């Protein structure tokens, strides 16, 4: 075999393991450069793929559930026991059956009209936000709550609950009741639906002068009768002297 001279920078002699008589293979150096570059690019990609992690989104929060129905510009009538009792006016009405308990949401404010059996207006209710829990028939009103009935009574508070099963209103926050005769403030309020019979605890307020004067007259009359009775009970008959009898 004829010897071939190859410059070192042009080729590399690869001797096979079979023996001295085996043919030698000459591989150009440019092939090694290409292979090295390819390995340099593939090795980081291999480690990146082997260390990949699966990205899983967090579980859906029940509070983030979407409403089943959303209505805008609502003006509708609501019946109770087959009789129309209320008119509801709101900018946005959402019905959510996924949240528990299920509810109606009025996040843009709500306005009510109350009617009697002859469809006469009995009062008005207004609030910035409201929730109605249909399963337990409970209204929760919050933010500038205001009520006015046909007798001119006005109620104001920041939160009010309306139990339609018990037909009563109640609140555990600061409340104001204004009537033509007096103004009462308190921390606890309870009343019937028509605001005809109400109760306020820890109350203070202003009253008509006639009420105060009338109470004073009643107190003075009562105290006078009590004093007279006490005097009469203390009066005793005067003692009389008897002449001494002579004994024989």
Secondary structure, DSSP 8 states (H G I E B T S, - for coil): -------TTTEEEE--TT-TTS--EEEEHHHHHHHHHHHHHHHHHHHHHHT----------GGG---SEEEEEEEEEEEETTEEEEEEEEEEEEEESSSSS-EEEETT-EEEEEE-TT--EEEEEEESEEEEETTTTEEEEEEEEEEEETT--EEEEEEEEEETTTTEEEESS-EEEE-SS-EEEESEEEEETTSSSEEEES-EEE--HHHHHHHHHHHHHHHHHHHHHHHHHH--------------
